[in-house]
Amino acid sequence: MSHFSSMFNGLARSFSIKRGKNPGNGDGREAAETMAKDAKKNDLILRSSGVVNIDGSDNFASVFSKRGRKGVNQDCAIVWEEFGCQADMLFCGIFDGHGPWGHFVAKKVRESMPSSLLCNWQETLARASLDEDIDLESDKKHQRFHIWKHSFLKTCALVDQELEHYRKIDSFHSGTTALTIVRQGELIFVANVGDSRAVLATTSDDGTLVPVQLTVDFKPNLPQEAERIIQCKGRVFCLHDEPGDQFVVLATDGVWDVISNQEAVQIVSSAPDKAKAAKHLVESAARAWKKKRKGIAVDDISAICLFFHSIPLS
């Protein structure tokens, strides 16, 4: 990004950083929430089925969700174009609630996580720009990664604390996955909690699309995950010539329980209308449930297909 350093300086000036004051928690959070309201008003935020394709943008995202046969749909998603009023940034998040209050938890996290992340990113960015020991120009990718990593970790901790104090929701017996991606220019930053999955479709040397799994499914059948849950006093139980990279699929386990990474890439790439690519994938998964998991209630199924080119693939 040619104006990377100027962006740091501009954000640094936008925060009143004084000794003894924690920037971002007050005015920063309010500013982030204001940005979210403006983005929603200007159709830059999508929270239901449809597409986001802003004129002049390199982003193209398709979103679709389908309720299963277990009751209320506990999946939800969000796409935020021009994240943080930055023309080259986009935020995607997909959430799969579980437990009696899972749908409320998923929606609460969807509402609070983007603005909280934006606030923490701006605060971390401002602090980094004022730190004489950090050379932001020396390794831009490396610095960006650590800034986003710090911002994501802080955001997840804060959102978790918010849920604990939200009396209207029982977040002890209920929760949600949180799979999120920030695209910043030509870079993407992925953060994942739970067993939703992100799969990147990239072009191989012979021109075919190859799936690259970007996240680990944190399911209790992983020994280290089961151990982590127990150590945290949790319970494990079941309830009754273009650039090589083409697109990334974010989906809940309603897709991945019956569709492989390769099948998902093929389904999305073969969709006749890229605006309906997510719906195409979700409906394919719904059909696969009926064939592969007879007698088992169909799970909620949701997907986001984020294409990396302003003109969708033909």
TIMIVO-347537 format. One record per residue (C-alpha): residue in one letter; x, y, z. Coordinates in steps of 0.25 Angstrom, whole numbers. Layout:
REM TIMIVO-347537
+-----+-------+-------+-------+
| res |  east | north |    up |
+-----+-------+-------+-------+
|   A |     X |     Y |     Z |
...
+-----+-------+-------+-------+
//
This chain:
REM TIMIVO-347537
+-----+-------+-------+-------+
| res |  east | north |    up |
+-----+-------+-------+-------+
|   M |     0 |     0 |     0 |
|   S |     6 |    13 |    -5 |
|   H |     0 |    21 |     6 |
|   F |     3 |    11 |    18 |
|   S |    11 |    21 |    26 |
|   S |     2 |    33 |    24 |
|   M |   -10 |    24 |    29 |
|   F |    -2 |    21 |    42 |
|   N |     0 |    36 |    44 |
|   G |   -14 |    40 |    41 |
|   L |   -20 |    29 |    51 |
|   A |    -9 |    33 |    61 |
|   R |   -14 |    48 |    61 |
|   S |   -29 |    43 |    62 |
|   F |   -27 |    38 |    76 |
|   S |   -24 |    46 |    88 |
|   I |   -13 |    37 |    94 |
|   K |   -10 |    43 |   108 |
|   R |    -3 |    37 |   120 |
|   G |   -13 |    30 |   129 |
|   K |   -23 |    29 |   118 |
|   N |   -27 |    16 |   110 |
|   P |   -30 |    20 |    96 |
|   G |   -41 |    13 |    88 |
|   N |   -49 |     9 |   100 |
|   G |   -58 |    21 |   100 |
|   D |   -57 |    31 |    88 |
|   G |   -51 |    20 |    79 |
|   R |   -62 |    10 |    82 |
|   E |   -73 |    20 |    79 |
|   A |   -66 |    24 |    66 |
|   A |   -65 |    10 |    62 |
|   E |   -80 |     8 |    65 |
|   T |   -83 |    21 |    57 |
|   M |   -75 |    15 |    45 |
|   A |   -84 |     3 |    46 |
|   K |   -97 |    10 |    46 |
|   D |   -92 |    19 |    34 |
|   A |   -88 |     6 |    27 |
|   K |  -101 |    -1 |    29 |
|   K |  -109 |    12 |    24 |
|   N |  -100 |    12 |    12 |
|   D |  -102 |    -3 |     9 |
|   L |   -88 |    -6 |    12 |
|   I |   -92 |   -16 |    22 |
|   L |   -99 |   -29 |    18 |
|   R |  -105 |   -38 |    30 |
|   S |  -115 |   -47 |    22 |
|   S |  -115 |   -54 |     9 |
|   G |  -110 |   -46 |    -3 |
|   V |   -98 |   -40 |   -10 |
|   V |   -88 |   -29 |    -7 |
|   N |   -82 |   -23 |   -19 |
|   I |   -78 |    -8 |   -17 |
|   D |   -75 |     0 |   -30 |
|   G |   -60 |     1 |   -32 |
|   S |   -57 |    -9 |   -22 |
|   D |   -49 |   -22 |   -24 |
|   N |   -58 |   -29 |   -14 |
|   F |   -70 |   -38 |   -18 |
|   A |   -77 |   -46 |    -7 |
|   S |   -89 |   -55 |    -7 |
|   V |   -96 |   -59 |     5 |
|   F |  -107 |   -70 |     8 |
|   S |  -112 |   -77 |    20 |
|   K |  -122 |   -88 |    21 |
|   R |  -129 |   -93 |    34 |
|   G |  -128 |  -108 |    37 |
|   R |  -138 |  -117 |    44 |
|   K |  -133 |  -115 |    58 |
|   G |  -142 |  -103 |    61 |
|   V |  -138 |   -88 |    60 |
|   N |  -126 |   -85 |    51 |
|   Q |  -114 |   -82 |    60 |
|   D |  -105 |   -78 |    48 |
|   C |  -102 |   -63 |    44 |
|   A |   -92 |   -56 |    36 |
|   I |   -87 |   -42 |    32 |
|   V |   -80 |   -35 |    21 |
|   W |   -75 |   -21 |    23 |
|   E |   -69 |   -14 |    11 |
|   E |   -60 |    -2 |    13 |
|   F |   -57 |    -7 |    27 |
|   G |   -53 |     5 |    36 |
|   C |   -55 |    14 |    24 |
|   Q |   -43 |     8 |    17 |
|   A |   -46 |     6 |     3 |
|   D |   -37 |    -6 |     2 |
|   M |   -42 |   -13 |    14 |
|   L |   -53 |   -23 |    16 |
|   F |   -58 |   -31 |    28 |
|   C |   -65 |   -45 |    27 |
|   G |   -71 |   -53 |    39 |
|   I |   -79 |   -65 |    40 |
|   F |   -84 |   -70 |    53 |
|   D |   -91 |   -84 |    57 |
|   G |   -98 |   -83 |    70 |
|   H |  -100 |   -95 |    79 |
|   G |  -108 |   -98 |    92 |
|   P |  -122 |   -93 |    96 |
|   W |  -117 |   -78 |    94 |
|   G |  -108 |   -81 |    83 |
|   H |  -115 |   -72 |    73 |
|   F |  -115 |   -60 |    82 |
|   V |  -100 |   -62 |    85 |
|   A |   -97 |   -63 |    70 |
|   K |  -105 |   -51 |    67 |
|   K |   -99 |   -43 |    79 |
|   V |   -85 |   -47 |    75 |
|   R |   -88 |   -43 |    60 |
|   E |   -93 |   -29 |    65 |
|   S |   -81 |   -26 |    74 |
|   M |   -69 |   -33 |    69 |
|   P |   -67 |   -24 |    56 |
|   S |   -68 |   -11 |    63 |
|   S |   -59 |   -16 |    75 |
|   L |   -49 |   -21 |    65 |
|   L |   -48 |    -8 |    57 |
|   C |   -47 |     0 |    70 |
|   N |   -35 |    -9 |    75 |
|   W |   -29 |    -9 |    62 |
|   Q |   -29 |     6 |    61 |
|   E |   -24 |     7 |    76 |
|   T |   -12 |    -3 |    73 |
|   L |    -9 |     4 |    60 |
|   A |    -8 |    17 |    67 |
|   R |     1 |    12 |    78 |
|   A |    10 |     5 |    68 |
|   S |    12 |    18 |    60 |
|   L |    16 |    25 |    73 |
|   D |    26 |    14 |    78 |
|   E |    40 |    19 |    74 |
|   D |    45 |     4 |    75 |
|   I |    35 |    -1 |    64 |
|   D |    39 |     2 |    49 |
|   L |    26 |     1 |    42 |
|   E |    33 |     2 |    28 |
|   S |    43 |    -9 |    30 |
|   D |    34 |   -21 |    28 |
|   K |    20 |   -16 |    25 |
|   K |    14 |   -30 |    24 |
|   H |    20 |   -35 |    37 |
|   Q |    16 |   -22 |    45 |
|   R |     1 |   -23 |    39 |
|   F |     1 |   -38 |    44 |
|   H |     4 |   -35 |    58 |
|   I |    -5 |   -23 |    59 |
|   W |   -17 |   -31 |    54 |
|   K |   -13 |   -42 |    63 |
|   H |   -12 |   -34 |    75 |
|   S |   -26 |   -27 |    71 |
|   F |   -33 |   -40 |    69 |
|   L |   -28 |   -46 |    82 |
|   K |   -32 |   -34 |    90 |
|   T |   -46 |   -33 |    83 |
|   C |   -49 |   -48 |    86 |
|   A |   -46 |   -46 |   100 |
|   L |   -54 |   -34 |   101 |
|   V |   -66 |   -40 |    94 |
|   D |   -65 |   -52 |   103 |
|   Q |   -66 |   -43 |   115 |
|   E |   -77 |   -35 |   109 |
|   L |   -85 |   -48 |   108 |
|   E |   -83 |   -52 |   123 |
|   H |   -89 |   -39 |   127 |
|   Y |  -101 |   -39 |   117 |
|   R |  -112 |   -44 |   127 |
|   K |  -122 |   -46 |   116 |
|   I |  -113 |   -58 |   110 |
|   D |  -109 |   -70 |   116 |
|   S |   -95 |   -71 |   110 |
|   F |   -90 |   -82 |   120 |
|   H |   -98 |   -93 |   114 |
|   S |   -98 |   -87 |   100 |
|   G |   -88 |   -81 |    91 |
|   T |   -84 |   -79 |    76 |
|   T |   -73 |   -81 |    66 |
|   A |   -66 |   -69 |    61 |
|   L |   -59 |   -70 |    47 |
|   T |   -55 |   -56 |    42 |
|   I |   -46 |   -51 |    31 |
|   V |   -41 |   -37 |    29 |
|   R |   -36 |   -34 |    14 |
|   Q |   -26 |   -22 |    14 |
|   G |   -21 |   -20 |     0 |
|   E |   -15 |   -32 |    -5 |
|   L |   -14 |   -39 |     9 |
|   I |   -24 |   -46 |    17 |
|   F |   -24 |   -49 |    32 |
|   V |   -32 |   -61 |    37 |
|   A |   -37 |   -63 |    52 |
|   N |   -44 |   -75 |    56 |
|   V |   -51 |   -80 |    68 |
|   G |   -59 |   -93 |    67 |
|   D |   -62 |  -103 |    56 |
|   S |   -66 |   -94 |    44 |
|   R |   -56 |   -94 |    33 |
|   A |   -49 |   -85 |    23 |
|   V |   -44 |   -91 |    10 |
|   L |   -36 |   -84 |    -1 |
|   A |   -38 |   -87 |   -15 |
|   T |   -24 |   -85 |   -23 |
|   T |   -20 |   -87 |   -37 |
|   S |   -10 |   -98 |   -39 |
|   D |     1 |   -98 |   -50 |
|   D |    -8 |  -106 |   -59 |
|   G |   -20 |   -96 |   -57 |
|   T |   -28 |  -105 |   -49 |
|   L |   -34 |  -100 |   -35 |
|   V |   -28 |  -105 |   -23 |
|   P |   -34 |  -104 |    -9 |
|   V |   -25 |  -100 |     2 |
|   Q |   -31 |  -101 |    16 |
|   L |   -28 |   -88 |    24 |
|   T |   -33 |   -92 |    38 |
|   V |   -34 |  -104 |    47 |
|   D |   -47 |  -110 |    51 |
|   F |   -47 |  -109 |    66 |
|   K |   -56 |  -121 |    70 |
|   P |   -56 |  -128 |    83 |
|   N |   -51 |  -141 |    76 |
|   L |   -37 |  -134 |    75 |
|   P |   -29 |  -139 |    87 |
|   Q |   -23 |  -125 |    90 |
|   E |   -37 |  -118 |    88 |
|   A |   -44 |  -128 |    97 |
|   E |   -33 |  -126 |   108 |
|   R |   -34 |  -110 |   106 |
|   I |   -49 |  -111 |   108 |
|   I |   -47 |  -119 |   121 |
|   Q |   -36 |  -110 |   126 |
|   C |   -45 |   -98 |   125 |
|   K |   -56 |  -106 |   133 |
|   G |   -64 |  -108 |   121 |
|   R |   -72 |  -120 |   116 |
|   V |   -72 |  -129 |   104 |
|   F |   -85 |  -134 |   100 |
|   C |   -96 |  -135 |    89 |
|   L |  -109 |  -128 |    89 |
|   H |  -122 |  -137 |    86 |
|   D |   -12 |   -62 |   -62 |
|   E |   -19 |   -55 |   -52 |
|   P |   -14 |   -56 |   -38 |
|   G |   -13 |   -71 |   -33 |
|   D |   -24 |   -68 |   -22 |
|   Q |   -38 |   -68 |   -27 |
|   F |   -48 |   -68 |   -15 |
|   V |   -49 |   -72 |    -1 |
|   V |   -61 |   -80 |     5 |
|   L |   -65 |   -78 |    19 |
|   A |   -76 |   -88 |    24 |
|   T |   -82 |   -94 |    37 |
|   D |   -80 |  -109 |    39 |
|   G |   -94 |  -111 |    33 |
|   V |   -86 |  -110 |    20 |
|   W |   -73 |  -117 |    24 |
|   D |   -80 |  -129 |    31 |
|   V |   -85 |  -134 |    17 |
|   I |   -76 |  -126 |     7 |
|   S |   -61 |  -128 |     5 |
|   N |   -52 |  -116 |     2 |
|   Q |   -50 |  -120 |   -12 |
|   E |   -65 |  -122 |   -14 |
|   A |   -68 |  -108 |    -8 |
|   V |   -58 |  -101 |   -18 |
|   Q |   -64 |  -109 |   -30 |
|   I |   -78 |  -105 |   -26 |
|   V |   -75 |   -90 |   -24 |
|   S |   -66 |   -89 |   -37 |
|   S |   -77 |   -96 |   -45 |
|   A |   -88 |   -87 |   -40 |
|   P |   -95 |   -81 |   -53 |
|   D |   -98 |   -68 |   -45 |
|   K |   -87 |   -64 |   -35 |
|   A |   -96 |   -55 |   -28 |
|   K |  -103 |   -68 |   -24 |
|   A |   -91 |   -76 |   -21 |
|   A |   -93 |   -77 |    -6 |
|   K |  -107 |   -81 |    -8 |
|   H |  -103 |   -92 |   -18 |
|   L |   -93 |   -97 |    -8 |
|   V |  -103 |   -97 |     3 |
|   E |  -114 |  -104 |    -5 |
|   S |  -103 |  -115 |   -10 |
|   A |  -100 |  -117 |     5 |
|   A |  -115 |  -119 |     8 |
|   R |  -116 |  -129 |    -3 |
|   A |  -104 |  -136 |     2 |
|   W |  -109 |  -137 |    16 |
|   K |  -122 |  -145 |    11 |
|   K |  -113 |  -155 |     4 |
|   K |  -101 |  -157 |    14 |
|   R |  -108 |  -155 |    27 |
|   K |  -121 |  -161 |    26 |
|   G |  -129 |  -161 |    39 |
|   I |  -121 |  -150 |    45 |
|   A |  -127 |  -136 |    46 |
|   V |  -121 |  -126 |    36 |
|   D |  -112 |  -116 |    42 |
|   D |  -113 |  -101 |    40 |
|   I |  -105 |   -98 |    27 |
|   S |   -98 |   -84 |    24 |
|   A |   -87 |   -80 |    15 |
|   I |   -80 |   -67 |    10 |
|   C |   -73 |   -67 |    -3 |
|   L |   -63 |   -56 |    -4 |
|   F |   -57 |   -54 |   -18 |
|   F |   -44 |   -47 |   -20 |
|   H |   -47 |   -40 |   -33 |
|   S |   -57 |   -29 |   -36 |
|   I |   -62 |   -37 |   -48 |
|   P |   -67 |   -50 |   -44 |
|   L |   -61 |   -63 |   -51 |
|   S |   -68 |   -67 |   -63 |
+-----+-------+-------+-------+
//
